[in-house]
C-alpha cells in the first residue's frame, strides 16, 4: 500500500541515529501508522545490507495489538518480506528470522531472546519494568550497533509518569532520545472542523492530552487515587467459585457500559475482569454478554433504565437485576475508599473503562461530575452500591441491631424506670408518669407493650 507521510512523519523516518525514537501525538495524528512504516523500513534496510536478525512488536495488551497495532502493520506490510503466523504470534521473515509479537501483559515472555529493533505501540500504557525488559532485548552483542526502539503513544498518565520523567524531560541532556511530538491537526488527512468541534465540547485539559499530545495535570479528577500502573493487573484465570457482580450504565448515543467484578471470598479484593462498552447496543447484546459470565449473582443498573431492564428480564430469565443507589457523592466515596485501600483492581485489557477512570472530572461550574467519560465509572459505582460490598456486612448489621433492640427491650421491661432510660430532666415528671398498665408513656411518644402481656 502506498504511503505518503506528512511532514512530522518524515522527520521520524529520517531519524536513523536515535536509540529511542519517541513519537507522542494526538489521537488520529498518524503515530501508529508511522510506527508500522518505520519498523518495516528498518527491516528492509537491514536485509538490503545483509543484516539478518529478529525483531519485536509489543504493546500494553493483546487486545490493543489485535485491534489496532497489527491491522495497521498489515496495511503496509510487503508480502515478500514475510508471513504472519497467527498461531505462533509472530511473523516469519523471508530470511528465516522472526518478528516476535508479545504483549506487555506477560512481562516474563519479554525475556530469553535478542531483537535488532522493536516497535512499542501505546508505550505510555506500559510499566517501567516492561520498558526495561524490552530495552534489554535490544542490547547488542560485541561489535554490533544498538537497535532502535520506536515508541508511539498518546500521553497517558500525568507529568510524573516514568515516560515523561525518564525520557521526555531528559531528552535535551542525552543523545539517545529522538523526540517527536505533534497535535492531531498536523495530520492533513484529519477534519479540521471535527477537531475544532472537539475543542468546543471537551474539557480543555483532556483536549490537550488527546488532541495536542501533551502530558497534563487534569485538575478536578474525581478519582485522583486511580493509577493504571498500580491499580491495573495482567489478566488471569479467576476461580469459577468466586461470586461475580455487575454494574450497568445505559446509553444509546453514549456507550452502554457494563462491568463485571469477581469478589475474592478470602479477603477484601474486587477484580474487574470483564466489560461491555458499546454505543447503540440493545438488551439482546447485553444478554449475550451476561450469558458468558460465570456465577453472576447480581446486576445493579441505572434506575432510570427501568423499561430497558424489563426487556432484558424477558430475554434472560432468572437474571437478578436490581436498581442501583444512584446517589452520586456516596457512590464516589465507596469507590474512592476501595482505591485508597488498593482492594479494587482492573484487568489491563479493559482499556475503555481505564481511560474513563483517568478522565472522569468534576464540572467546576455545576459542582457535579461531567457527563463525558462517566460511563465506565458510573457502572463501577452502581456495582459498588449492591450486594458485592454489602451483602455480608448488611446482614450482620441487621442481626446486631435486632439483638441490641431485643436486649434493651428485655432490660426495660425488667426495670422500666431505670435511669438508663430517662434523663435527669425527666426525673421530676416521674410522679405524673402513667401506670404500667397504660400503653402510652407521658409525652415522650413511646408505645410499649403492657408488662403483664
C-alpha positions in Angstrom: 0.0 0.0 0.0 1.3 3.5 -0.9 2.2 5.7 2.0 2.6 9.5 1.8 3.9 10.7 5.1 3.2 14.2 6.4 6.0 16.4 7.5 6.2 15.3 11.0 6.2 11.6 10.0 9.0 12.3 7.6 11.1 13.5 10.5 10.6 10.2 12.2 11.5 8.2 9.2 14.7 10.2 8.7 15.9 9.6 12.3 18.4 6.7 12.0 20.7 7.7 14.9 18.5 7.9 18.0 18.4 4.7 20.1 14.9 5.6 21.3 12.6 7.2 18.7 9.7 8.6 20.8 6.6 9.6 18.9 3.9 11.3 21.0 1.0 12.7 19.1 -2.7 13.5 19.4 -5.2 10.8 18.7 -5.6 10.1 14.9 -2.4 12.1 14.4 -0.8 9.2 12.4 1.6 7.9 15.1 0.6 4.2 14.8 1.0 4.4 11.0 4.5 5.9 11.3 5.4 3.2 13.9 4.4 0.5 11.5 6.2 2.0 8.5 9.3 2.8 10.5 9.7 -0.8 11.6 9.1 -2.1 8.1 11.7 0.3 6.7 14.3 -0.8 9.3 13.8 -4.5 8.5 14.0 -3.8 4.7 17.2 -1.7 5.1 18.9 -4.4 7.2 18.0 -7.1 4.7 19.5 -5.0 1.9 22.6 -4.6 4.0 22.9 -8.3 4.6 22.0 -8.0 8.3 19.8 -10.9 9.4 18.2 -10.7 12.8 14.9 -11.0 14.9 12.6 -8.1 15.7 9.9 -7.3 18.3 6.5 -5.7 18.3 4.9 -5.1 21.6 2.0 -3.1 23.3 0.2 -2.9 26.6 -2.4 -5.6 25.8 -3.0 -8.4 23.2 -6.4 -6.7 22.6 -4.7 -3.5 21.5 -2.2 -5.3 19.4 -5.0 -7.3 17.7 -7.4 -4.4 17.2 -5.1 -1.5 16.3 -1.3 -2.3 16.0 -1.3 -5.3 13.8 -4.1 -4.2 11.4 -2.2 -1.0 10.8 1.0 -3.0 10.2 -0.8 -5.3 7.8 -1.8 -2.4 5.6 1.7 -1.6 4.7 3.5 -4.9 5.1 5.1 -6.2 1.9 4.0 -9.8 1.3 7.5 -10.8 0.1 9.0 -9.6 3.4 7.5 -12.4 5.5 4.3 -14.2 6.5 2.2 -13.6 9.6 1.8 -16.8 11.8 -1.2 -16.1 14.0 -0.9 -19.3 15.9 2.7 -18.5 16.8 2.1 -14.8 17.4 5.0 -13.9 15.1 5.9 -13.0 11.6 8.2 -15.4 9.7 10.6 -13.3 7.7 11.8 -14.4 4.3 15.4 -14.9 5.6 14.3 -17.4 8.3 14.2 -14.9 11.2 11.2 -13.7 13.1 9.3 -10.7 14.2 8.0 -11.6 17.7 4.6 -10.2 18.8 4.4 -10.1 22.5 2.1 -8.2 24.9 3.5 -6.5 28.0 0.7 -8.3 29.9 3.1 -11.2 30.0 6.3 -9.5 31.1 8.1 -12.8 31.7 7.7 -13.6 27.9 9.8 -10.5 27.2 12.9 -12.4 28.1 15.2 -15.0 26.6 15.7 -13.6 23.1 17.5 -10.8 21.3 16.0 -8.2 18.8 17.6 -5.9 16.3 14.7 -3.3 16.7 11.4 -3.0 18.4 8.1 -1.1 17.9 6.3 -0.5 21.2 2.8 0.8 20.4 1.0 2.9 23.1 4.1 2.8 25.3 2.5 5.3 27.7 0.4 2.4 29.0 3.2 0.0 29.9 5.1 -0.2 33.1 8.7 0.9 33.6 9.5 -2.8 34.2 8.2 -3.8 30.8 10.2 -1.0 29.2 13.3 -2.2 30.9 12.8 -5.8 29.6 12.3 -4.6 26.1 15.4 -2.4 26.3 17.4 -5.4 27.4 16.3 -7.3 24.3 17.9 -4.6 22.2 21.3 -4.9 23.9 23.8 -5.7 21.1 26.5 -8.2 21.0 30.1 -7.0 20.9 30.7 -5.2 17.6 27.0 -4.7 16.8 25.1 -1.4 16.8 22.4 -0.7 19.3 19.0 -1.4 17.7 16.3 1.3 17.6 13.3 1.3 20.0 10.3 3.0 18.4 7.7 4.1 20.9 4.4 5.5 19.7 1.8 6.7 22.2 -0.8 9.2 23.3 0.4 10.9 26.6 -1.4 8.7 29.1 -1.0 9.4 32.8 0.3 12.5 34.4 3.5 14.6 34.1 5.2 12.5 36.8 4.8 9.3 34.7 8.0 7.4 34.0 7.7 8.1 30.3 7.7 11.8 30.8 10.2 11.9 33.7 12.7 9.3 32.3 12.6 10.0 28.6 10.9 13.3 27.6 12.3 15.6 30.3 15.9 14.2 29.9 16.0 14.3 26.1 18.0 17.5 26.0 20.6 16.1 28.3 21.2 12.8 26.5 21.9 11.9 22.9 20.0 8.7 22.5 16.4 10.0 22.6 14.7 11.4 19.4 11.5 13.2 20.5 8.7 13.9 18.0 5.5 15.5 19.2 2.6 16.9 17.2 -1.1 17.6 17.6 -3.8 15.8 15.7 -4.3 18.9 13.5 -0.9 18.3 11.9 -2.3 15.2 10.2 -3.5 16.7 6.9 -6.0 13.8 6.4 -8.0 14.7 9.6 -11.0 17.0 9.5 -10.1 20.4 10.9 -13.8 21.1 11.6 -14.1 17.9 13.7 -11.1 18.9 15.7 -12.5 22.4 16.3 -15.8 21.0 17.4 -14.0 18.7 19.9 -12.2 21.6 21.3 -15.5 23.4 22.0 -17.2 20.5 23.8 -14.2 18.8 25.6 -12.6 19.7 28.9 -9.6 21.8 28.0 -7.1 19.6 29.8 -8.4 16.4 28.2 -8.3 18.1 24.8 -4.6 19.0 25.5 -3.8 15.4 26.2 -5.9 13.7 23.4 -5.6 16.2 20.6 -2.5 18.2 21.3 -0.5 15.2 22.5 0.7 16.9 25.7 1.2 15.5 29.2 -1.0 17.5 31.5 -2.2 17.5 35.1 -6.0 17.1 34.9 -7.4 19.3 37.7 -10.7 18.1 39.2 -10.2 14.4 38.7 -12.9 12.5 40.6 -10.6 9.6 41.2 -7.1 11.1 41.6 -6.1 8.0 43.6 -6.5 5.8 40.5 -3.2 4.8 38.9 -3.1 2.4 36.0 0.4 1.3 36.9 -0.6 0.0 40.4 -4.4 -0.5 40.1 -4.4 -2.4 36.8 -3.2 -6.0 36.6 -2.5 -8.5 33.9 -5.5 -10.8 33.1 -5.5 -14.1 34.8 -7.9 -17.0 35.2 -10.0 -16.4 38.3 -11.6 -19.3 40.2 -15.1 -20.0 38.9 -16.4 -20.3 42.5 -15.8 -16.6 43.2 -19.0 -14.6 43.1 -19.5 -12.2 40.2 -21.3 -8.9 40.4 -22.1 -6.4 37.6 -23.0 -2.8 37.1 -24.8 -1.4 34.0 -24.8 2.2 32.8 -27.3 2.5 30.0 -26.6 4.7 26.9 -27.7 4.9 23.3 -26.0 7.9 21.7 -23.5 7.3 24.6 -21.9 3.9 25.2 -23.7 1.4 27.3 -21.1 0.3 29.9 -21.2 -2.9 31.8 -18.5 -4.0 34.2 -18.2 -7.4 35.9 -16.3 -7.8 39.2 -15.0 -11.1 40.7 -15.1 -10.9 44.5 -12.3 -12.7 46.4 -14.0 -14.9 49.1 -10.9 -14.9 51.3 -10.1 -11.2 51.6 -11.4 -7.8 50.6 -10.4 -7.8 46.9 -12.6 -6.9 43.9 -11.3 -7.5 40.4 -12.9 -6.0 37.3 -12.3 -8.9 34.9 -14.7 -8.1 32.0 -16.6 -5.3 30.4 -19.0 -4.4 27.7 -18.6 -0.9 26.1 -20.7 -0.1 23.0 -22.8 2.7 21.6 -26.3 1.9 20.2 -26.5 -1.5 21.7 -29.7 -3.3 22.9 -30.8 -5.8 25.6 -30.2 -8.7 23.2 -26.5 -7.9 23.1 -26.4 -7.3 26.9 -27.9 -10.7 27.5 -25.3 -12.4 25.3 -22.6 -10.7 27.3 -24.2 -11.7 30.6 -24.6 -15.3 29.5 -20.8 -15.6 29.2 -20.3 -14.7 32.9 -19.7 -17.4 35.5 -21.5 -17.4 38.8 -23.1 -14.0 38.3 -25.0 -13.1 41.5 -26.4 -9.6 40.8 -26.6 -6.8 38.3 -27.1 -3.3 39.6 -28.4 -0.9 36.9 -29.1 2.8 36.4 -32.6 3.3 38.0 -33.7 5.5 35.0 -33.4 2.5 32.7 -36.3 0.5 34.1 -38.0 -0.1 30.7 -34.8 -1.5 29.2 -34.3 -3.8 32.2 -37.8 -5.2 31.7 -36.8 -6.1 28.2 -33.6 -7.7 29.5 -35.6 -9.8 32.0 -37.8 -11.1 29.3 -34.8 -12.1 27.2 -32.8 -13.6 30.0 -34.9 -15.4 32.5 -33.6 -15.6 36.1 -31.1 -12.8 35.9 -31.0 -10.9 39.2 -31.5 -7.2 38.2 -31.6 -4.6 40.9 -31.8 -0.8 40.7 -28.6 0.8 41.9 -28.3 3.5 44.5 -27.8 6.5 42.2 -26.6 8.9 44.9 -23.5 10.3 43.3 -21.5 11.5 46.2 -21.9 8.4 48.4 -21.2 6.2 45.4 -18.0 8.1 44.6 -16.9 7.8 48.2 -17.4 4.0 48.1 -15.2 3.6 45.0 -12.6 6.1 46.4 -12.4 4.0 49.6 -11.6 0.9 47.6 -9.0 2.7 45.5 -7.3 4.1 48.6 -7.3 0.6 50.2 -5.8 -0.9 47.0 -8.6 -3.5 47.0 -10.1 -2.6 43.6 -8.2 -3.9 40.6 -8.9 -3.7 36.9 -7.6 -6.1 34.2 -5.3 -4.1 32.0 -7.3 -5.2 28.9 -10.3 -3.1 29.9 -9.0 0.0 28.1 -12.2 1.9 27.7 -13.0 1.7 31.4 -9.4 2.6 32.4 -9.4 5.7 30.1 -12.8 6.8 31.6 -11.3 6.5 35.1 -8.4 8.6 34.1 -10.5 11.3 32.5 -13.6 11.5 34.8 -13.7 15.0 36.2 -15.9 17.5 38.1 -17.8 20.3 36.3 -16.5 23.2 38.3 -19.4 25.4 37.4 -22.1 22.9 38.4 -20.2 21.2 41.2 -21.0 17.7 39.8 -19.3 15.2 37.6 -19.2 15.9 33.9 -21.1 13.6 31.7 -18.1 12.9 29.4 -16.1 9.8 30.4 -18.6 8.9 33.1 -19.8 5.6 31.6 -17.3 3.2 33.0 -17.1 4.9 36.4 -20.9 5.0 36.7 -21.1 1.3 36.0 -18.5 0.7 38.7 -20.3 3.0 41.1 -23.6 1.1 40.5 -22.0 -2.2 41.2 -20.5 -1.0 44.4 -23.9 0.1 45.7 -25.2 -3.5 45.9 -24.5 -6.9 47.3 -20.8 -7.0 46.2 -19.9 -4.8 49.1 -22.8 -5.0 51.5 -24.3 -8.5 51.5 -22.4 -9.8 54.4 -22.0 -6.5 56.2 -25.7 -5.6 55.9 -26.8 -9.0 57.1 -24.5 -8.8 60.1 -25.6 -5.2 60.8 -29.3 -6.1 60.9 -28.6 -9.1 63.1 -26.6 -7.0 65.5 -29.3 -4.3 65.6 -32.1 -6.8 66.2 -30.0 -8.4 69.1 -29.4 -5.0 70.6 -33.1 -4.0 70.4 -34.2 -7.2 71.9 -31.7 -6.8 74.8 -32.8 -3.3 75.5 -36.5 -4.3 75.4 -35.9 -7.0 78.0 -34.0 -4.7 80.2 -36.7 -2.1 80.0 -39.5 -4.5 80.8 -37.5 -5.7 83.8 -36.7 -2.2 85.2 -38.9 0.2 83.3 -38.0 3.3 85.3 -34.3 2.8 85.5 -32.2 6.0 85.0 -30.7 4.3 82.0 -33.8 5.1 80.0 -34.6 8.5 81.4 -32.7 11.8 81.5 -32.3 13.7 84.8 -34.6 16.3 83.4 -37.3 13.7 83.3 -37.0 12.7 87.0 -39.3 15.5 88.2 -42.1 14.1 85.9 -42.0 10.6 87.3 -44.8 11.2 89.7 -47.0 12.2 86.8 -46.0 9.2 84.7 -48.7 6.8 83.7 -49.0 3.4 85.3 -47.5 0.3 83.8 -51.0 -0.7 82.7 -51.0 2.1 80.3 -49.5 1.6 76.9 -48.6 5.3 76.3 -45.8 6.9 78.4 -46.5 10.5 79.0 -45.5 13.0 76.3 -42.4 11.1 75.2 -44.0 9.4 72.3 -43.1 5.8 73.4 -45.5 3.0 72.9 -44.6 -0.3 74.7 -46.4 -3.4 75.3 -48.0 -3.9 78.7 -45.5 -5.5 81.2 -48.0 -8.2 82.0 -48.5 -9.2 78.4 
